[in-house]
Amino acid sequence: MKQFAALFRALDASNRSGAKQAALAEYFSVAPAADAAWALWLLCGERLPQPLPTRVLKSAAIQASGLDEALFADCYEAVGDLAETIALLLPEGGRDDGLTLHDWVTQRVTPLRGLPPEAQSSALIALWQSVDRPDAFVLNKLLTGGLRVGVSRGLALRGLSVCTGIATEALAARMAGDWKPDEAHWQRLVSPDEDGPAGAQPYPFRLAHPLEAPPEALGPAAEWVAEWKWDGIRGQVVRRESAHLWSRGDENLDAAFPDLVAAARGLPPGTVLDGEVLVAATAGISDPAGRVENPLVPPDCCPPVALAPFASLQRRLGRKAPGRALLASHPAVFLAFDLLELDGADWRGRPLSERHAALAALLADRDDRVPGEGPRILAAPTLPGDDWATLAALRASARELGAEGLMLKRAASQYGGGRTRGDWWKWKLEPYAVDAVLIYAQAGHGRRAGLFTDYTFAVWHEGALVPFAKAYSGLSDAEIREVDRFVRRNTLETFGPVRQVMPELVFEVGFEGIQSSRRHKAGIAVRFPRMLRWRRDKSAADADSLDSLRRLADGHAGQAGQGRQNPSSGPR
């Protein structure tokens, strides 16, 4: 445990990726296999199941520190991170029992889940007494699931690559899928003789960057392949000995989408497809905006089936065993836009144009129709356009098809892992935007501890301000400090950590999608809200209305200049 805690502190102490990579390589070169497996798993963003409730953690910390509840709450508000707050308040321990990281996780932390609250509290205090304060901080991070230390999955694998001499891409491929933090998986990961993905394992996903410059800067449009950017869940269909469906986050989706897995069994063995998981519109679900005829979009540029809004896909997510009624009312489809493996051969190194041609041929004559339903696995359409003006016009029609914009991929590009810059770009539509009033604020955590950074925004309805969204990002550090001073000087009422403030500040709030919702007071829900800019030129009376948001939700955006698409937002 002390070895891993020392690594954590070294990573936390530096902002330089080179120093972090060196620390990782040094750790992996000396750590036992079982410890190294757990360390890599945790540093790649995985989390332990929460071993005990936060209330038990706080109660035990109050008991161990000797502080009263109010003083502990004040300390937590000042520090902003629960793990760090507890580590600072605990009396110095330090009885080192010599346990490794693997032992700590499996013998100390995980067993806490099965204990009653009183026993959890006693066991937790005993754990704190067995470590010194720096190690207690790392232990608390394990307990709270907040082990974030500025190390991406790619950086962790680069550190391991330096240690093992195995290419980062090969390590990423071996770790994709259902990789477990145990010694057996670790040995296969670092074995010089291990080959590419096998069995149910997917490939590392290739990601794209947002297009921040005009598309003309990419060169001739004829050198690029344009596709719709779908508003779904990125996934890979893997058909080898059996069939499986994986999300971009290496989550197995077989249980949630048995209809797609059944369709995938009809693919030839040795096939892996990259694409988007969506829900087809049925009699009970309308496709986005009640799709209208659009002369700019040729019929062969439309998806083969009408697609339902993202809210319909959400009904399918997280279901371990969806019932027959849900499967019938919300049938899933997989729009495949890339071919990664064919007949057991890795195609990722071939040009995109060649992969597309083989994908079209593979899916052209398939018939995986279920009686009374449409096809399940479909080739996503590509868009014609030898000039950027034509593609820009198609992009403007994206929302009518339930898409978020266009994907631009160089025709000669290979399928590499990770977010390689230069060949794949997201050319998304500008977000919807409304002018809204700041009415509530709450302090942030971590680096933003002690500053009011989490905001609730409202719009007008029948003479009153109605909250509709919370946003945390979009302002500069200087603007955050300025808003923080305003909140402290203009608080009307306090509700625990939340402050109600004078309704004076107006911000342009952007979001990607909107839908009607019975769960929210405003009757609408927005996707990915964030602050686009501070409207210092407007007063609260100039903010938009709830009616404008409802018109957007009904598919009638931009009326009377309200509920508009933002013409000047920056990178997303």
Secondary structure as UniProt FT lines:
FT   HELIX           2..12
FT   HELIX           17..30
FT   HELIX           33..43
FT   TURN            44..45
FT   HELIX           54..65
FT   HELIX           69..79
FT   HELIX           82..89
FT   HELIX           101..103
FT   HELIX           104..109
FT   HELIX           110..114
FT   HELIX           117..129
FT   HELIX           133..144
FT   HELIX           153..164
FT   HELIX           168..175
FT   HELIX           183..190
FT   TURN            192..193
FT   TURN            199..200
FT   STRAND          209..210
FT   HELIX           215..218
FT   HELIX           221..223
FT   STRAND          224..230
FT   STRAND          233..239
FT   STRAND          243..247
FT   TURN            248..249
FT   TURN            254..256
FT   HELIX           258..264
FT   TURN            265..266
FT   STRAND          271..280
FT   TURN            283..284
FT   HELIX           288..290
FT   TURN            295..296
FT   HELIX           299..301
FT   HELIX           310..314
FT   TURN            315..318
FT   HELIX           324..329
FT   STRAND          332..342
FT   TURN            343..344
FT   STRAND          345..346
FT   TURN            348..349
FT   HELIX           352..364
FT   TURN            371..372
FT   STRAND          377..379
FT   STRAND          382..383
FT   HELIX           388..396
FT   HELIX           398..401
FT   STRAND          403..410
FT   TURN            411..412
FT   TURN            421..423
FT   STRAND          424..428
FT   STRAND          432..443
FT   HELIX           446..448
FT   TURN            449..450
FT   STRAND          452..461
FT   TURN            462..463
FT   STRAND          464..471
FT   HELIX           477..489
FT   STRAND          491..495
FT   TURN            496..497
FT   STRAND          498..501
FT   TURN            503..504
FT   STRAND          506..511
FT   STRAND          513..516
FT   TURN            521..522
FT   STRAND          524..527
FT   STRAND          530..534
FT   TURN            536..537
FT   HELIX           540..542
FT   HELIX           546..553
FT   TURN            554..555
FT   TURN            557..558
FT   HELIX           559..561
FT   STRAND          564..565
//
